[in-house]
């Protein structure tokens, strides 16, 4: 098959747009930034662009139901059974499943896929190494029972349900071992080849990827979930949000992703366009360094700060409903998330709390990313804290500079955001409520804060197999952090996208990877 050169492809697309003022009937054209991409190997890709592609190119043994993501559904596995030891799972594979290459799914593919993640030891590998796996021992935990059954074991004190959540993460995508091994170079497990190729069983496969230009996906009619409705997905790199808005407004794109509040406001009422604000599991919060000063280590100051965060104004007025008010560390939509909002902006109450604690003339500096919405939110906090008699200075900087300051504990406070690494409540509990002695730089570690009881409860929650008891554990953890901690959690983001009004069947879930193109039609 002749490979289409991207420049030629763009020229053809441009001609189509000019002649028809619409995108081709069999192609979904998406405008978004591709500049965050590192690799389309699921053992490495951990950015928005790559994880959004993985659900369309690869499949896992089990995956979240996008309409109710708390529920895991069998995908490449047809069923599974937990072992009596509570430290193993045996999966029965889908006997009819094949990869896009035509190769049938085998137990060997599952073993190879999971083992290569651990052996490559790239950024998202920590999701699987939580099970006690490492490059030397992982092969002993992955057992081929027969060609249609595979046993997965672990040593850590975690429940089978927790392991199933990890196996639903993008890093656990199952690759076609025969195809990958045929394209391996030395001992790289096919990593170089997979950076811009695919070897999956999803509804699409990678046809072309040109860094900073375009990603083109072709339909995989043999996918176990069935053929997608559209033949092609073309994702154009459009770094500027205003340019993305223009493309969707003119009909030169079917979808524009990652828009800002201003772009969304400009699209309201535009003919042919549907702006969508999809709930998204990204939290924004004010984080204090609990050892930066006597005031910042005082729980009374943390309580006062909760009444100096002007939640409604920031979410509704400043950011034009780009965010929703949310005050607990589990995003709305996660197992066990609490959605009550006990705090509101009340500077007089904050003043009374500070006075009772003997805290006078309190001041601190917020180290903040100089890009929106971080700086916008920080400026609003500067103004609202002033109404409570607290002086706030801002120290804007590049994202990398702020991250370095925070990880070196050289800061007073920071306005930060946090997104999940996998769809399980532990992904956030182990950040906000867990500060282990092994030096892991969790958010609690960066805040110089540790409560041994919360450490124990965080670990216990991963070992709990009873869902109702696990929910109770996470609610207890959230309430503790919400009531008294150096974190003032205030906002949950919405994913702002726009689609043309002829687009039907697009599905997007709460997690970054939960983007699905296979049912889209127009």
Secondary structure, DSSP 8 states (H G I E B T S, - for coil): -----HHHHHHHHHHHHHHHSS--TTEEEEEE--TT---S-TTT--SHHHHHHHHHH---SEEEETTEEEEEEESSEEEEEE-TTSSEEEEEE-TT-B-TTS-B--HHHHHHHHHHHHHHT-GGGHHHHTTT--TTTGGGGEEEEETTEEEEE--SS--HHHHHHHHTSGGG----HHHHHHT--TTSTTHHHHTS-----SSEEEEEEETTTEEEEEE-TT-TT---SSSEEEEEE---HHHHHHHHHHTS-SEE-S--HHHHHHHTT-TTEEEEEEEEEEEEEEEE-TTS-TTTT-HHHHHHHHTSS-HHIIIIIISTTSEEE--SSS-TTSTT----------HHHHHHHHHHTT--S-EEEEEEESSTTHHHHHHHHHHHHHTTT-EEEEEEE-HHHHHHHHHTT--SEEEEEEE-SSSSTHHHHHHHS---TT----HHHHTT---HHHHHHHHHHHH---HHHHHHHHHHHHHHHHHSSSEEEEEEEEEEEEEETT-B--EE-SSTT-EE-TT-B-
